Amino acid sequence: MTVTLLPRTTDLIRERAGLRIHQLTAPRWRGSQPTGAIVGYLERRGAEVAVMRMTADRRGFFDLGTFDDLDEAFDALRRM
């Protein structure tokens, strides 16, 4: 079996207003501050993108909701 890797057509990292998201896998992105502190995750679930915010006091995540596209979800994570 031969595996052929194709070049990426999109960036792995997007940055907006002090928050950076980095693509981990095809459906999952990690949101972090420039210092490297993890803020939360974005996850594609079918046609929607779910936003999960990290909390230090609970040591876990809570869902902020689902959005129609990645840019909307990124803005929601950035504002919370």
N, CA, C and O atoms as a MOPAC input file, in Angstrom:
PM7 MOZYME 1SCF
protein

 N      0.83900 1    -1.17100 1     0.00000 1
 C      0.00000 1     0.00000 1     0.00000 1
 C      0.88700 1     1.23800 1     0.00000 1
 O      1.87000 1     1.30300 1     0.73800 1
 N      0.54300 1     2.21300 1    -0.82200 1
 C      1.28400 1     3.45600 1    -0.91500 1
 C      0.42900 1     4.60000 1    -0.37300 1
 O     -0.74700 1     4.72400 1    -0.71500 1
 N      1.02900 1     5.42700 1     0.46900 1
 C      0.33700 1     6.58600 1     1.01800 1
 C      0.93900 1     7.83200 1     0.40200 1
 O      2.15500 1     8.02400 1     0.43300 1
 N      0.09600 1     8.67200 1    -0.15400 1
 C      0.55400 1     9.91700 1    -0.75700 1
 C      0.05700 1    11.08300 1     0.08500 1
 O     -1.15000 1    11.22400 1     0.28300 1
 N      0.95200 1    11.91400 1     0.58000 1
 C      0.58100 1    13.08800 1     1.35100 1
 C      0.42900 1    14.27400 1     0.41800 1
 O      1.31000 1    14.56300 1    -0.39200 1
 N     -0.68100 1    14.94400 1     0.54100 1
 C     -0.94100 1    16.11300 1    -0.29100 1
 C     -0.59200 1    17.38300 1     0.48100 1
 O     -0.68300 1    17.39500 1     1.70900 1
 N     -0.19900 1    18.44100 1    -0.20500 1
 C      0.11700 1    19.68800 1     0.49800 1
 C     -1.13800 1    20.29700 1     1.11500 1
 O     -2.23800 1    20.15500 1     0.58000 1
 N     -0.96000 1    20.97400 1     2.24300 1
 C     -2.07200 1    21.64300 1     2.91500 1
 C     -2.54800 1    22.82200 1     2.10000 1
 O     -1.75700 1    23.52000 1     1.46600 1
 N     -3.85400 1    23.03700 1     2.12500 1
 C     -4.41100 1    24.19100 1     1.41800 1
 C     -4.81800 1    25.29500 1     2.39300 1
 O     -5.13400 1    26.40900 1     1.97400 1
 N     -4.81200 1    24.98600 1     3.70600 1
 C     -5.15600 1    25.99000 1     4.72000 1
 C     -4.07100 1    26.01400 1     5.78300 1
 O     -3.29500 1    25.06900 1     5.92000 1
 N     -4.02800 1    27.10700 1     6.53200 1
 C     -3.04900 1    27.24600 1     7.60500 1
 C     -3.42700 1    26.38200 1     8.80300 1
 O     -4.60800 1    26.13900 1     9.05300 1
 N     -2.42500 1    25.92100 1     9.53800 1
 C     -2.66800 1    25.17900 1    10.77300 1
 C     -2.97800 1    26.11600 1    11.93000 1
 O     -3.62400 1    25.71300 1    12.89800 1
 N     -2.52400 1    27.35900 1    11.83900 1
 C     -2.69800 1    28.31600 1    12.93100 1
 C     -3.40300 1    29.56600 1    12.40300 1
 O     -3.06000 1    30.09800 1    11.34700 1
 N     -4.40000 1    30.01700 1    13.17200 1
 C     -5.07100 1    31.29100 1    12.88800 1
 C     -4.95600 1    32.14300 1    14.14200 1
 O     -4.99400 1    31.63400 1    15.26200 1
 N     -4.81500 1    33.43700 1    13.93800 1
 C     -4.68100 1    34.33300 1    15.09100 1
 C     -5.57900 1    35.54200 1    14.88900 1
 O     -5.67500 1    36.09900 1    13.79600 1
 N     -6.24000 1    35.93500 1    15.98900 1
 C     -7.12800 1    37.08700 1    15.94000 1
 C     -7.23200 1    37.72000 1    17.32400 1
 O     -7.60900 1    37.05700 1    18.29100 1
 N     -6.90100 1    38.98500 1    17.41100 1
 C     -7.07600 1    39.78100 1    18.63500 1
 C     -6.50500 1    39.09600 1    19.87900 1
 O     -7.17300 1    39.02800 1    20.91100 1
 N     -5.29600 1    38.59900 1    19.78600 1
 C     -4.63500 1    38.02800 1    20.95200 1
 C     -4.98200 1    36.58800 1    21.27000 1
 O     -4.55200 1    36.07300 1    22.30200 1
 N     -5.73800 1    35.92800 1    20.42500 1
 C     -6.05100 1    34.52100 1    20.63700 1
 C     -5.64000 1    33.75300 1    19.39300 1
 O     -5.82400 1    34.22200 1    18.27000 1
 N     -5.09100 1    32.58900 1    19.60000 1
 C     -4.58100 1    31.76800 1    18.50700 1
 C     -5.28200 1    30.41300 1    18.55100 1
 O     -5.44400 1    29.82900 1    19.62200 1
 N     -5.70100 1    29.91100 1    17.37700 1
 C     -6.20800 1    28.54500 1    17.32800 1
 C     -5.28200 1    27.73800 1    16.42400 1
 O     -4.84700 1    28.19700 1    15.36700 1
 N     -5.00300 1    26.54400 1    16.86900 1
 C     -4.07800 1    25.65500 1    16.18000 1
 C     -4.81600 1    24.35500 1    15.88200 1
 O     -5.40200 1    23.75200 1    16.78100 1
 N     -4.79000 1    23.92400 1    14.63300 1
 C     -5.48700 1    22.70100 1    14.25500 1
 C     -4.71000 1    21.48700 1    14.74600 1
 O     -3.54400 1    21.30200 1    14.40000 1
 N     -5.37000 1    20.65800 1    15.55700 1
 C     -4.76000 1    19.44100 1    16.09500 1
 C     -5.04600 1    18.24100 1    15.19500 1
 O     -4.14000 1    17.49300 1    14.83000 1
 N     -6.30500 1    18.07400 1    14.84700 1
 C     -6.74900 1    17.01900 1    13.94100 1
 C     -7.75400 1    17.64700 1    12.97700 1
 O     -8.05400 1    18.83600 1    13.08500 1
 N     -8.26800 1    16.87100 1    12.05000 1
 C     -9.21400 1    17.43100 1    11.08000 1
 C    -10.41400 1    18.10400 1    11.75800 1
 O    -10.79100 1    19.20100 1    11.34700 1
 N    -11.03100 1    17.49100 1    12.78200 1
 C    -12.18800 1    18.15600 1    13.37700 1
 C    -11.88000 1    19.01600 1    14.61800 1
 O    -12.78400 1    19.69000 1    15.11300 1
 N    -10.65500 1    19.01800 1    15.13300 1
 C    -10.40200 1    19.67200 1    16.42400 1
 C     -9.31300 1    20.73900 1    16.35000 1
 O     -8.25400 1    20.53800 1    15.75400 1
 N     -9.61100 1    21.90000 1    16.98400 1
 C     -8.67800 1    23.02200 1    17.08700 1
 C     -8.49900 1    23.36800 1    18.56000 1
 O     -9.43900 1    23.24100 1    19.34500 1
 N     -7.30100 1    23.80300 1    18.93900 1
 C     -7.02200 1    24.23700 1    20.31700 1
 C     -6.85900 1    25.75100 1    20.32400 1
 O     -6.11200 1    26.29900 1    19.51200 1
 N     -7.54600 1    26.42600 1    21.22700 1
 C     -7.43000 1    27.87500 1    21.38000 1
 C     -6.48000 1    28.18800 1    22.51600 1
 O     -6.59500 1    27.61000 1    23.59700 1
 N     -5.53600 1    29.10200 1    22.28600 1
 C     -4.57800 1    29.45800 1    23.33800 1
 C     -4.21800 1    30.93500 1    23.24900 1
 O     -4.39300 1    31.58100 1    22.21600 1
 N     -3.71500 1    31.44200 1    24.35500 1
 C     -3.21100 1    32.80800 1    24.41400 1
 C     -1.78500 1    32.81300 1    23.87800 1
 O     -1.17100 1    31.75200 1    23.76900 1
 N     -1.24000 1    33.98900 1    23.53900 1
 C      0.14300 1    34.04600 1    23.04200 1
 C      1.16700 1    33.47600 1    24.03300 1
 O      2.25000 1    33.05100 1    23.62900 1
 N      0.82800 1    33.46900 1    25.31800 1
 C      1.72600 1    32.90600 1    26.32800 1
 C      1.74200 1    31.38500 1    26.31200 1
 O      2.60900 1    30.75800 1    26.92100 1
 N      0.77100 1    30.79200 1    25.60800 1
 C      0.68500 1    29.33400 1    25.54000 1
 C     -0.40000 1    28.74900 1    26.42000 1
 O     -0.66600 1    27.54900 1    26.34000 1
 N     -1.04500 1    29.56300 1    27.26500 1
 C     -2.11400 1    29.07300 1    28.13100 1
 C     -3.31100 1    28.65000 1    27.28600 1
 O     -3.77800 1    29.41300 1    26.44000 1
 N     -3.80400 1    27.44800 1    27.51200 1
 C     -4.92700 1    26.92000 1    26.74400 1
 C     -6.22200 1    27.53700 1    27.24400 1
 O     -6.48800 1    27.56500 1    28.44600 1
 N     -7.02500 1    28.03100 1    26.31000 1
 C     -8.29400 1    28.67500 1    26.62700 1
 C     -9.45000 1    27.70800 1    26.41600 1
 O    -10.38300 1    27.66900 1    27.21800 1
 N     -9.39200 1    26.92400 1    25.33600 1
 C    -10.46700 1    25.99100 1    25.04800 1
 C    -10.23500 1    25.26600 1    23.74100 1
 O     -9.14800 1    25.31300 1    23.16500 1
 N    -11.28400 1    24.59200 1    23.28100 1
 C    -11.20100 1    23.80900 1    22.05100 1
 C    -12.40400 1    24.09100 1    21.16400 1
 O    -13.49600 1    24.39400 1    21.64400 1
 N    -12.18200 1    23.98500 1    19.87000 1
 C    -13.24000 1    24.04600 1    18.86800 1
 C    -13.27500 1    22.67200 1    18.20800 1
 O    -12.23200 1    22.10500 1    17.88300 1
 N    -14.47300 1    22.14300 1    18.01500 1
 C    -14.58200 1    20.80500 1    17.43600 1
 C    -15.70300 1    20.75700 1    16.42100 1
 O    -16.84800 1    21.08800 1    16.72900 1
 N    -15.37000 1    20.34300 1    15.20600 1
 C    -16.37900 1    20.22700 1    14.15300 1
 C    -17.20700 1    18.97800 1    14.41600 1
 O    -16.68000 1    17.87500 1    14.56100 1
 N    -18.52900 1    19.18600 1    14.47300 1
 C    -19.47800 1    18.08700 1    14.68400 1
 C    -20.50700 1    18.15000 1    13.56500 1
 O    -21.52200 1    18.83800 1    13.67500 1
 N    -20.23700 1    17.43600 1    12.50600 1
 C    -21.10400 1    17.50200 1    11.33400 1
 C    -20.95300 1    18.85300 1    10.65900 1
 O    -19.84600 1    19.24600 1    10.29300 1
 N    -22.06100 1    19.56600 1    10.49100 1
 C    -22.03200 1    20.87800 1     9.84100 1
 C    -21.76600 1    22.00000 1    10.83100 1
 O    -21.58100 1    23.14500 1    10.42000 1
 N    -21.74200 1    21.70200 1    12.12900 1
 C    -21.57500 1    22.73600 1    13.15600 1
 C    -20.20300 1    22.63200 1    13.82600 1
 O    -19.50400 1    21.62600 1    13.70500 1
 N    -19.84300 1    23.70300 1    14.53500 1
 C    -18.59300 1    23.74000 1    15.29100 1
 C    -18.94700 1    23.99700 1    16.74400 1
 O    -19.56500 1    25.01500 1    17.05900 1
 N    -18.56400 1    23.08700 1    17.63800 1
 C    -18.82200 1    23.22700 1    19.07100 1
 C    -17.64600 1    23.93900 1    19.72600 1
 O    -16.49200 1    23.73600 1    19.34800 1
 N    -17.95600 1    24.78000 1    20.72100 1
 C    -16.92900 1    25.51600 1    21.45900 1
 C    -16.93100 1    25.01800 1    22.89600 1
 O    -17.96700 1    25.01600 1    23.56100 1
 N    -15.74500 1    24.59000 1    23.37600 1
 C    -15.59500 1    24.12600 1    24.74900 1
 C    -14.56800 1    25.01500 1    25.44000 1
 O    -13.42400 1    25.10400 1    24.99600 1
 N    -14.96500 1    25.66400 1    26.51000 1
 C    -14.10400 1    26.59000 1    27.24000 1
 C    -13.47400 1    25.86900 1    28.42400 1
 O    -14.14300 1    25.10300 1    29.11700 1
 N    -12.20300 1    26.11100 1    28.65200 1
 C    -11.50000 1    25.49900 1    29.76700 1
 C    -11.65300 1    26.35800 1    31.01700 1
 O    -11.58300 1    27.58400 1    30.94000 1
 N    -11.86300 1    25.72200 1    32.16600 1
 C    -11.95900 1    26.44100 1    33.42900 1
 C    -10.94200 1    25.88500 1    34.40900 1
 O    -10.83300 1    24.67100 1    34.58600 1
 N    -10.20700 1    26.77000 1    35.03700 1
 C     -9.18000 1    26.34300 1    35.98900 1
 C     -9.80600 1    25.85400 1    37.29000 1
 O     -9.30400 1    24.90500 1    37.89200 1
 N    -10.88500 1    26.48000 1    37.73100 1
 C    -11.48300 1    26.09500 1    39.00600 1
 C    -12.15100 1    24.73000 1    38.96100 1
 O    -12.15300 1    24.01500 1    39.96300 1
 N    -12.72500 1    24.35100 1    37.80800 1
 C    -13.36100 1    23.04200 1    37.68400 1
 C    -12.41300 1    21.99200 1    37.11900 1
 O    -12.69900 1    20.79600 1    37.15700 1
 N    -11.28000 1    22.45600 1    36.59300 1
 C    -10.30800 1    21.57300 1    35.94300 1
 C    -10.95200 1    20.73600 1    34.85100 1
 O    -10.74200 1    19.52800 1    34.74500 1
 N    -11.73300 1    21.41700 1    34.05700 1
 C    -12.41000 1    20.72400 1    32.96800 1
 C    -12.92600 1    21.71900 1    31.95300 1
 O    -12.45800 1    22.85600 1    31.88200 1
 N    -13.89200 1    21.28200 1    31.17100 1
 C    -14.45400 1    22.09500 1    30.09600 1
 C    -15.95800 1    22.21300 1    30.26100 1
 O    -16.60500 1    21.34300 1    30.84600 1
 N    -16.50800 1    23.30500 1    29.73500 1
 C    -17.95100 1    23.41200 1    29.60500 1
 C    -18.26000 1    23.93500 1    28.21000 1
 O    -17.51000 1    24.73900 1    27.65600 1
 N    -19.36600 1    23.47400 1    27.65100 1
 C    -19.74300 1    23.85500 1    26.29200 1
 C    -20.30500 1    25.26800 1    26.28400 1
 O    -21.14700 1    25.61600 1    27.11300 1
 N    -19.83500 1    26.08000 1    25.34500 1
 C    -20.38700 1    27.41600 1    25.13200 1
 C    -21.50300 1    27.38500 1    24.10300 1
 O    -22.30100 1    28.31900 1    24.02300 1
 N    -21.56600 1    26.32800 1    23.32200 1
 C    -22.59300 1    26.19800 1    22.30300 1
 C    -22.02100 1    25.72600 1    20.98500 1
 O    -20.83400 1    25.42000 1    20.87600 1
 N    -22.88700 1    25.67300 1    19.98200 1
 C    -22.46300 1    25.28400 1    18.63600 1
 C    -22.74100 1    26.42900 1    17.67900 1
 O    -23.68500 1    27.19700 1    17.86600 1
 N    -21.91800 1    26.53300 1    16.66200 1
 C    -21.99400 1    27.62900 1    15.70800 1
 C    -21.92700 1    27.08100 1    14.29200 1
 O    -21.50900 1    25.94600 1    14.06500 1
 N    -22.35400 1    27.92300 1    13.33500 1
 C    -22.43700 1    27.48500 1    11.94500 1
 C    -21.08800 1    27.34500 1    11.25300 1
 O    -20.93000 1    26.50000 1    10.37200 1
 N    -20.11200 1    28.16500 1    11.64300 1
 C    -18.80200 1    28.05500 1    10.99900 1
 C    -17.67300 1    28.31700 1    11.98600 1
 O    -17.89700 1    28.76300 1    13.11200 1
 N    -16.45700 1    28.03200 1    11.53900 1
 C    -15.27800 1    28.12500 1    12.39500 1
 C    -15.00800 1    29.55500 1    12.85300 1
 O    -14.62400 1    29.76200 1    14.00400 1
 N    -15.19600 1    30.53700 1    11.99200 1
 C    -14.94200 1    31.92700 1    12.36800 1
 C    -15.88900 1    32.40100 1    13.46400 1
 O    -15.46800 1    33.10300 1    14.38400 1
 N    -17.16100 1    32.02500 1    13.37800 1
 C    -18.12900 1    32.36100 1    14.41700 1
 C    -17.73200 1    31.72800 1    15.75000 1
 O    -17.78200 1    32.37600 1    16.79500 1
 N    -17.34100 1    30.46400 1    15.70200 1
 C    -16.93900 1    29.74500 1    16.91100 1
 C    -15.67300 1    30.36600 1    17.50600 1
 O    -15.56000 1    30.49300 1    18.72500 1
 N    -14.73700 1    30.74600 1    16.66300 1
 C    -13.49500 1    31.38500 1    17.11300 1
 C    -13.80900 1    32.69500 1    17.83000 1
 O    -13.23500 1    32.97700 1    18.88200 1
 N    -14.71700 1    33.49800 1    17.27000 1
 C    -15.10000 1    34.75200 1    17.91300 1
 C    -15.76200 1    34.51300 1    19.25500 1
 O    -15.52100 1    35.26200 1    20.20200 1
 N    -16.60100 1    33.47400 1    19.35700 1
 C    -17.26200 1    33.15700 1    20.62600 1
 C    -16.24800 1    32.76300 1    21.69000 1
 O    -16.36400 1    33.18700 1    22.83900 1
 N    -15.26300 1    31.96300 1    21.32400 1
 C    -14.22000 1    31.56200 1    22.27000 1
 C    -13.39400 1    32.76500 1    22.70100 1
 O    -13.02900 1    32.88400 1    23.87000 1
 N    -13.10400 1    33.64400 1    21.77300 1
 C    -12.29700 1    34.83200 1    22.04500 1
 C    -13.01700 1    35.79300 1    22.98500 1
 O    -12.37300 1    36.43000 1    23.81900 1
 N    -14.32400 1    35.91000 1    22.87000 1
 C    -15.08100 1    36.86700 1    23.67000 1
 C    -15.38900 1    36.36800 1    25.07200 1
 O    -15.66000 1    37.17800 1    25.95800 1
 N    -15.35500 1    35.08200 1    25.29600 1
 C    -15.69900 1    34.53700 1    26.61200 1
 C    -14.50900 1    34.48700 1    27.52900 1
 O    -14.63000 1    34.05300 1    28.67500 1

